[in-house]
């Protein structure tokens, strides 16, 4: 900023713009509050069905989010403008004061061509009026005035240019709509950009040959700014996708020339997490530079990179950086599409991934080396449920769900050949996210919403694929599928209890999957817990025909009992059940409902744990190597379970049950007879769909 621009600057128009922006911020704040507390709150509480339960609710939720982002961005713009305005006004005043100090010493500041200025005498002593004394000044006075003016101009220029930089960066974050990036002043925003540039330059200049001190500084920058949108975007785009891949390939190599990996080994896990969060956040930016970064990263991931210890695939590198962070849905699906296509082209991808001499690329935990790129990618999908839903429903150019759930040749990537396969375990978590819209069902802060048609489709597809695997059903997916069935508990309960199998979910598939889940004691306990939640919720909400909910309860219990019987009690089942059934001890299950959006969720919650715990811990319900193969004795164990559910039903429908018009539902006998007969019907249906009748 030159001398005359600052000295003659009229900041009233900027002040008017700030006032106008304040009005925009206030209006958007009102709209945001109305959208959140009125529109969205009512939508969340509404007992909608059909398309309204998905399309309308989703639209309202998204709209409320847009108002929130708009308010946040408008406030950031207002605060940055105000901060800049106040600084420029201050610099204008400081300039006037400096010039006035100079005048008192017979010095003046004069602009020159090209934007510079010069300090000269205001009145030459030889030209002073007769009898007028001109103030004295020293050469040092002139130099000090020059330096003061230049310092003020430099700071004003800094304020002006950095404001322009951060405002453009904010606007670029979202190609359409609003980014929601929040900054209270210009300094914090420009600081984030400069720190990103500093972090990227450390890697560009030194790579894995940086000193331990430089590495610690870099890790500290990533940790401090990992959730800052401007830092994320600037760091990723300045470093570039290829340099990112090459850096991690070299850093994780055990033969770094300066032995950085060995000296900082205990920090590599945290560094990997921080870097993943930064890159994930960067993909949320819609800036043109970041969109190009994403496209290039997908292409580069299919290439091989040479390190001192051997070649490694880009997919292996990038997938390990995906284990943490919230990656953009479109980027994840582009990446996943290419990863699956590459693996199918390899035909035996485990041979390619596992043949690399590079021993370790993952430092988050000790369970795996990080050679299998599908593990990190599926972990990223689990963290981004919408992306996971899209991935599991995609059939073109290849069927993703069929590949990751059934066809893919998995391999052991752990230091020890024991325990579950980490990649299969990640596939189960991604599958649950796809069908539920939730990353972690055990997270107490998880917000469950009514299922979309796409989530229902993902559930149907996963059920069909896994049921077709019969006894090759992956043990790692038992608990995830139990949770998925509980998450769709109303749907699954309706299908299990349907007397004529006319439901959208296939009864045979449900039977096979339930049987495979029941091969493990804890997974079976999880399934029972979840379905008890669905049964009780049905009892609490069925008001038109209460007798139907009692009938459905019995049929579902019978269906589940038959699944367990086939998995554990007959001669074939003895070979199918794993060792968990022979172990004493308590069940390790979540307990409670996985579907708290259900209208009866809170009320049903209070009784589900009680019913389930008593049923599962009943001494008669333990199954061991001497379990009987007799159906009648097996079914006899469920008596207490059925009685408790019948009592819950009666508590909700006592008036209806005692109405003389409704015979056969008395408290002491009728309800137990009704639910017992329904359970027997459920047994028979399950036997039928399982083909054992």
N, C-alpha and C positions, 0 to 999 in steps of 0.2 A: 504494500500500500504506500503510495507516494505522499509527499508532504501536503500538497494542496487538497488531495482527496480526504485526508483525515482532518485537516484544519478547517476546511469549508464544508465538511460532511454534515448533511441534514438527516438526522436519524429519526425524524418524526414519522416518516412513512414506514420505516421498519417497526417503530413503536405501534403504529396503527395496525400493521400486519400481525403483530404479536397479540394485540387486543382482539383482533378478529379470530386468531387461532384459539385464544382462550375461550371465546364463545363457542367455537367448534368442539373444543375439549369438553366443555360443560354440557353441551347438547348430546354428545356421544356418551358421556358418562350417564346421563339420564336414560338414553336408549339402551345402553348396556345393562343398567340396573333393571329396567323394565323387561328386557329380553330374558335376563337371568332369573329374576325373582317372580316375574309374572308369567311370561310366555313359556319359558322352559320349565319352570316349577310346575305349572299346570300340566304341561305335556308329560313330565315324569310321573305325575300322580294319576294321570288319566288311565282308565282301564280300557284301552283300545284293543281292537282285534283286527285281523286281516291286514290290509295295506296300510291303514292308519297306524298300526302298531309298529310299522317299520319305516315306510317312506316319509310320512308326515312327521313322526317323532325325530327321525334322522335329520330332516330338513330344518326343523326348529332348533335342534341342538347345534347344527352347523351354523345356522344364522346367528344364534346367540354367541357362538364363538367368534364369528366375524365382527360383531359389534364390540366384543371385548378387545380383539386385536386392533380394530380401528381406533378405539379409545386410547389404547396403549401407545400406538404409533403417533397419533395426533398429540398426545401429551409429551412424548419424547421430542417431537418437532418443536412444539411450543417452548419446552424447557431449554432446548438447545438455542433456539432463536433468542429467547430472553437472555440467556447467559451471554450470548455473543453481543447482543445489543448493549447490555449493561457494561460489558468490557470495552466496547468501542466508544461508548459515551465517556467512560472513565479515561481512556487513552486520549480522547479529544481534549478533555479537561487538563490532563497532564501535559499535553503538547502546548496548550495555551499558557499554562503556568511556566513551562520551561522557557518559552519565547519571552514572556514577560520578565522573567529573571534576567534574561539576556539583555533586554532593553535597558534595564537598570544599570547595566555595565556597558552601555553603548554598543551592544551587539544585536544583530538581527539575523534571521534565517531566511534565505532567499532560494526559491526553487530554481532549478536549471533544467535544460532540455534533457529528455531521457528519463525523467522521474527522480533525479537526484536533488541535492540541495547544497548550499554553501553558507558558511557563517562569515559575515562581514561586519565592519563597523557601521553602526546606524548613522552617525554623523562624523565626518572626518574633522579632527580638531582645527585644521586650516580653514574649514568652511563654516565653522560655528559662528553664530551671531556675536557681534561685539558685546563684550560683557557677560557672555554665557559660557559657563564652565562645562566641558564635556566629561562625563564620568570616565575614570580610568579603568582599564582592564589589562590583564596579563595574557600572554599566549596560552597559559594553562586554562584560563577562563573560557577562551574560545574553543579549546579542545574539549573541555567538559561539556559545554553547550552542544557541541557537535555530537558527542557520545550520547548525551541524554536524549537528544532528538532521534538519533538513529536507533537507540534502544526502544524508545516508544513506538517508532514506526515498525520495527521488527516484531514487536509484540502484537501490534494491531494487525499486521500482515498474517502472523501466525493465527490469531483469533479468527480472522476472516477466511483464510484458506482452509483451516481445519474444520470450520463450520461447514463449508461447502463440501469437504470430503466426507464428513460423517453423515450429512443430510443425503447426499447421493447414495452412500452405502446403505443407509436405512431404507430408502425407497427401492433400491435394487434387490433387497431381500425377498420381495414378493413380486412376481411378474404380474399377477392379478391379485386383487384384494389387499390385505394388510399383513405385515409380518409379525406384529406383536412384540418386537424387540423394544425393551424399555431402557431408556437412559435419562437420568435426571439433569445432566449438563453435558456441555460439549467436551470438557476435559476427560470425563470417564469414557466417552465414546472414542475419542481420538487415541486415548491411552490404550484401549483394547486393540485398535488397529496397529499401533506402533509395536506393541508387545508381540503381536502375531508376526509382524515382519521380523522382529528380533529373533523369535523362536525359529522361524523358517530359515533365517540366515545362518544360524548355528549349525543346522543340519546340512545346508547347502555348502557351507565352508569346510566343515570337518567330517560330516558323516559319522561312521562308527569309530573314527580316529579322534574324536573329541576327548578332552580330558575328563576325568571323573567330576571335576568341579563344573565343567561346562554341561555335562550330562545332568547333574543335579539342578543346575540353573534352568535347563530346558524342561526338566520334569516339573520343576516348581512353577514355571510359566504355564504349562499345560494344565496343571492342577488348579491354579488360581483362576484361569480364564476358560476352563473347559466348558462352562455353560453360557459363555458370552457369545451371542450370535455374530457380532462383527469380528471378533477374534477368530471364531471357527471358520468363517468364510474366507477371511484374508489369509489365514495360515494355510488352509488347504490349497487355495488357488495359487498362492505364491510358491509353495513347495512343489506343487504339481503332482499328478498321479504316478508318473514313472519314478520320480525321485522318492516318493513315499514308499513304493514297493521295494526299490533298491536299498533304501535305508534300513527297513525292517529286515530284509534278507541278510544284509551285512551285520546289523546289530545283533541278531539272534545267532549268528555263526559263532561257533566256539573258538575260532582261531583268529579273532580280531588282533590286528598288529599291536595294539596298545592294551590288549587284554581287558577291554572295557567290560565285556560280558561277565568275566570272572569277578572283577572288582565290584561291579554293581549288580551282581546276580540277584541279591535280595530286593532290589528296586525295580527289576525288569517287569514284574507282574503289575505293580502300580503304574509304571510308565505305560505298559500296554493298555491298561484300563483307561488311563487319561487320554491317550492318543485315540483310542476307539471312540470315546465320548465326543472328542473334538471333531473327528471326521464325520461321525454320525450326525452331529448338529449341523455341520457344514452342508450336508446333503439336503437339509431342510430349506436352504436358501434357494431362491429362484433367480439369482443373478446369472446373467449370460455366461460369465466365467465359470460358475459352479456347475451349470448344466453341461458345459463342455467337459469339465473335469469328470463328471459322472460317466458320460459317453466314452471318454478315453479310458477310464478305469475299467469299464466292462471289457473293452477291446484288449487292453494290456494284460488283464487277468488271465487270458488264454495263452499268454506267451511264457517262455521259460527264461529265467534269469540266472546268470552265472555268479556264484559266490566263491570264496576261497575254498569252501568245503564241498562244492558241487553245485549242480543246477537245481533250481526249485521253480515250481509253477507260480504264476501270479495269483491264481485262485487260492493256493495254499497260504500265501502271504496275507492277502486282503481278508480272507475269511477269519484269520486269527485276530485281525483288528476289528472285526464285526461283533466280537463277543460282548462288547459293552457299547452303549450309545443307542440313540433313537434314529435309525436310518430311514431316509425317505422311502415311502412305499413303492413308488415307481422305480426308483433305483434298485431296490431289493428285487423286484420282479424281473427287471432287465438282467440283473446279475444272475439271479437264480435260473432264469431261462437259459442263459449261456452256459452256466455251470452244468446243468442237467444235460444239455445238448452235447457238451464236451465229454461228459462221462459216458453217455450212450455211444458216442463215436469211439471212445476208447474200448468199449465192450467189457473190459475188465478193469475199471478205474482203480481198483484196489492195488493192482500190480504197478500202475503208474505212480500213484501217490506214495505207496509204501516202499518203492525201490530207491527213493532218493537217499543219498548218503547223509543228508542233513538230518541230525538226530532230533532237533527240538526247535519249534517255532512258536510255541505257546508257553507262557510263563504264569498264566492265571491258574493257580492250583497245580497239583502234582499228578493228576489223574491221566493226562494224555500228553503226547508230544506235540500235537498240532499239525500232524501230517495230513489228516483227513480234512479237506476243505469244507465238507458238508456239515461237520459239527459246528463250526463257527457260523456258517450261513444259517443253519436251522435255528441256532441260538438267537441270531438277529431276527429271524421271522417270529420267534416266540415273543420277542420284545416289541414287535410291531404287528399286532393281531390282524389289522385290516390287510396288510400285505400278505400275511400268512393265509388268510381266507382266499385271496386272489390266487395265490400260488397253488393251493390245494385243489382249487376248482379248474385250473387251467388244463386243457386237454390238447391244445395246439401250441407250438409245433410238436409237443410231446406231452404225455400224461404225467404231470409232476408227482401227483399223489401216488400213482401206481409205482413210480420209480422209487420214491423214498420210503414208502411203507412196505413194499413187497419185492420188487424186482432187483433193487440195487445190491450188488455184492459188497457188503460191509466187511471191514477188517479190524483187527485189534490194533489200537493206536496207543496203548497204555504201557507204562514201564513193566507192569506185571500182568501176566495173562490170567486175570481174575476179575470178578465183579461184572457189572453190566457193561455193555458196549456203549461208550459215551455218545457216539453218533446216533445210535438207535434211540438212546434216551433223549437226545435233543430233538429227534424226529417226533417222539411222543409229545413233548412239550409244545412243539410248533403245531402239531395236529390239534391239541387242546385249544391253543390260541385261535386257530382257524375256525373252530366250530363254536367257540364261546365269545370271542371278542375280548378276552381277558388273558394277560400274560401269565399271571401267577394266581391260581385259585386259593392259595393259602395266605395271600397278602390281605391283611384285615382292611386295608384301604381300597381294595379293588372295587370298581364300580361295574356291576353287572347290568346290562341293558337287555330288553327283549330281543330275541334273535331276528336277524335279517334273513331274507330268503337265501342269500348267499351263504350264510352260516349254516342254515338248514341243509343246503345242498352239500356243503363240505362234510357235514355230519353223515349224510346218507352215503356219500362216496367213500368216506373213511370206513364206515361200518361194512360196506360191501366188499371193499378190498381186504380188510383184515379178516373178515369171516371166511373168505375164500382160501386163507392160508391154513385153515384147520390146525393141526398140531404144530405147524411151523410158526404159529403166532408168536411174535417176538415177546419174550418175558418183560423186556424193558417198557413195553407199551401197555401192560395190563393195568397199572394204576392210572395212567393217563386216559385210557378208554373207559375205565370205571368212572372217572371224574367227568368225562365227556357225556356219558350216559346220564349221570346225575345232573349235569348242566342242562341237558335236554330232558330232564326227568318227566315233565308233563307229557311230552311226546312219546317217550319210551314207555312210560306207565300205561298210556292209552293203547299202545301197540301190544305190550305184553298181556294186557287184560282183555283185549278184543277177542270175543269168542269165535269169530269166523275169519280172523286174519285178513281183514279188508283194509288194513291201515297202510299209510304211506311208507312206514318203516317195515321192512320184511321180517316176519317173525322168525323164520329160519336163520336169518343172519343174526338177529338178536340172540337166539338160542346158542348159536355156535360161539359168538363172542363172549356171552355170559359164561359159557362153559370154560373157555380158555382163561378168562379172568379168574374163575373159581379154582384154577389149578394152584393158585397161591393163596395162602390163608389171609394175609393182610389185604391183598387186592380184592378178595372176596368180601372182606369186612368193609372195605371202602365202597364197593358196589352196593352192598346191603344198606349201608348208611345213607348213601345218596338216594336210593329208591324208597327208603322209609320216608325221607323228606318229601318226595313226590307224592307218595301215598297219603301222608298226613295233610299236605297242602290241598290235595284233591278233596279230602273229607271236609276240610274247613271251608271250601269254596263251592262245593256242589249243594245247591239249595233247591233246585227245581225237582230233582229226583234223588233224594238222599240214599235210597236203596241201591242205586247204581254205584255210588262211591264205595259202599261196603263190599259189593260184589267185585268191583275192580281191584280193591285192596287184596282180597283173598286170591284172586286169579294171579296177580303179580307175584305175591309171596309164593304161591305154588310153582309158578314159572321159574323163579329164582332157585327154589329148592331143588327142582329137577335138574337145573344146570349144575348145581353143586354135586348132586348125586352122581351125575354122569362123569364129572371131573374127578371124583374122589372115592366113590363107594363101590362101584362095580369092579369086576376083574380088570377091565380095561382102564378104568379110572385109577386103580391102584398104581398103575404104571405112569399115569399122566400126572398125578398130583406131585408137587415138589415137596422137598423136605420140611417146608414151613408148617405143614399140617401135623408133623410129628413133634413139634416144639411146643413146650408149655410157655405160658406168658400171655401178656395182654396184647390186644390188637393195637396196631399203630395206625389210626385213621384220623382224618380231619374232624369228623363229627359235624353235625349241623347241616344246613342247607347250602348248596352251591348256587342256588337260584333265589337270592334275597329280593329280587324285584317282584316275586310272586306276591299277589295281594295278601296271601295268608302267611307270608314268610316269617314275620315276627312271632305270630301266635304259634305257628307250627314248630318253630325252632325250640320252644320250651319243652316239647314232648319227644322230639326225634331222638335226642341223645339218650333219654331214659329208655325208650323202647329198644334202641339199637344196642346199648351197652348191656342190658339184661339179657338180650337174645344172644349176643356174641360171647358173653362170658359164662353163659350157662354151662355147667359141667357136662350136661348131657349133649351139648352141641360140639364138644371137642371130637375131632376125627383123627384117628391114628391107624396104625397098620392093622389093627384088628377090627376096624369098622365093619358093620354088617352090610351085606348086600341086599338086605330085605327092604323093599320100598316102604312097607307099612311102619317099620320101626324108625326109618329115616324121617318119614313125615311126622311121626309122633313127637319128634323133638321140637317141632315148630309150634306146639300148642300154646305155650306161654306167649310167644310172639303174636300169634293170631288173637289171643284173648286181650292182650294189651291194646292192640289196634282196634279191636271191636269196642273196648271200653272208651277209647278216644272218640270213636264214631258215635257211640251212644251219648256221650257228654255233649256232643254238638247237635244231636238230633233226638233228644229225649222226647220232646213234645210230639214230634212226628211218629216216633216208634211206639208211643203209648196210645196213639189214636186207634180206636177199635177198627177203623177201616184198613189199618195196616197190620194184618196178623203176621205172626212169626218173627217179630223183632223185639221180644221181651228182653229185659236186662239180664236176667239170670240164666237164660237158656237160648232164646231165639237168635240173638245176635251172634252167639258162638257157633250155632248150627249153620247159620247163613254163611258166615265167613269161612267156616270149615269146608262146607260143600263147594264154595267158590274156589278155595285153594285146591281141592281135589280136581276140579275142572281145569284149573291152571296147570296142574301136574299132567293131566291127560293131553292138554293142548301142547305142552312142552314136549311130551313124549312123541306126539304126532309130528310136530315140525322137526324134531330131531331124528325121526325115522326109526324109533325103537318100539313102536306099538306092535 
